[in-house]
Amino acid sequence: MVDKKKSTIKDVAALADVSIGVVSRVLNPGTGSVSERTRQRIIAAMQTLSYTPQSAARELKTNLNNTIGFSGGRHQ
């Protein structure tokens, strides 16, 4: 069994030769301007690395999640 390492935002930034902050701005539209040329370079790097943002990491960073709790206990 081969353990394949998931790509991170740091990997994308390194391949696109930009900072992590610039990659973050591409992933979160409306948080800052990025030139179209740089945006395309980052998108190409994400595709090359098969990068997908990790929702758990985003939840930890933003302190937000899309989870709804449910208790299935009996009521008396």
Wavefront OBJ file of the C-alpha trace (Angstrom):
o trace
v 0.000 0.000 0.000
v 1.397 3.378 -1.021
v 0.810 6.332 1.308
v 0.280 9.284 -1.018
v 0.906 12.684 0.597
v -1.873 15.214 0.098
v -0.777 18.512 -1.382
v -0.963 21.561 0.851
v -1.389 25.269 0.236
v 2.382 25.547 0.840
v 3.025 23.111 -2.027
v 0.788 25.140 -4.346
v 2.504 28.390 -3.346
v 5.950 26.908 -3.937
v 5.046 25.532 -7.370
v 3.375 28.792 -8.445
v 6.253 30.821 -6.942
v 3.954 32.982 -4.814
v 3.286 33.401 -1.109
v 0.725 31.355 0.812
v -1.279 34.555 1.258
v -1.664 35.004 -2.495
v -2.890 31.403 -2.870
v -5.328 32.067 -0.032
v -6.700 35.128 -1.838
v -7.352 33.004 -4.937
v -9.103 30.358 -2.825
v -11.188 32.981 -0.989
v -12.477 35.478 -3.568
v -13.153 38.951 -2.281
v -10.286 38.917 0.224
v -7.825 40.833 -1.941
v -6.759 41.435 -5.496
v -4.654 39.022 -7.534
v -3.627 39.602 -11.134
v -5.238 37.315 -13.691
v -1.822 36.022 -14.750
v -0.952 35.030 -11.168
v -4.422 33.545 -10.619
v -3.977 31.329 -13.684
v -0.512 30.241 -12.475
v -1.968 29.240 -9.103
v -4.880 27.379 -10.691
v -2.434 25.491 -12.926
v -0.331 24.570 -9.862
v -3.451 23.337 -8.030
v -4.385 21.175 -11.007
v -0.842 19.808 -11.353
v -0.801 18.844 -7.672
v -4.452 17.676 -7.601
v -4.891 20.093 -4.708
v -8.230 20.316 -2.936
v -8.737 22.622 0.050
v -9.120 20.749 3.332
v -12.382 21.709 5.014
v -11.102 20.653 8.457
v -8.138 23.014 8.170
v -10.423 25.839 7.074
v -12.744 25.187 10.028
v -9.843 25.365 12.462
v -8.539 28.595 10.952
v -11.893 30.371 10.709
v -13.488 28.785 13.799
v -16.562 28.051 11.655
v -18.012 24.771 10.455
v -21.099 23.497 8.688
v -21.930 20.783 11.198
v -25.330 20.355 12.810
v -25.543 18.406 16.041
v -28.212 15.785 16.643
v -28.993 13.799 19.757
v -30.933 10.601 19.222
v -31.523 9.836 22.892
v -34.886 8.822 24.323
v -37.034 11.489 25.891
v -39.024 10.573 28.993
l 1 2 3 4 5 6 7 8 9 10 11 12 13 14 15 16 17 18 19 20 21 22 23 24 25 26 27 28 29 30 31 32 33 34 35 36 37 38 39 40 41 42 43 44 45 46 47 48 49 50 51 52 53 54 55 56 57 58 59 60 61 62 63 64 65 66 67 68 69 70 71 72 73 74 75 76
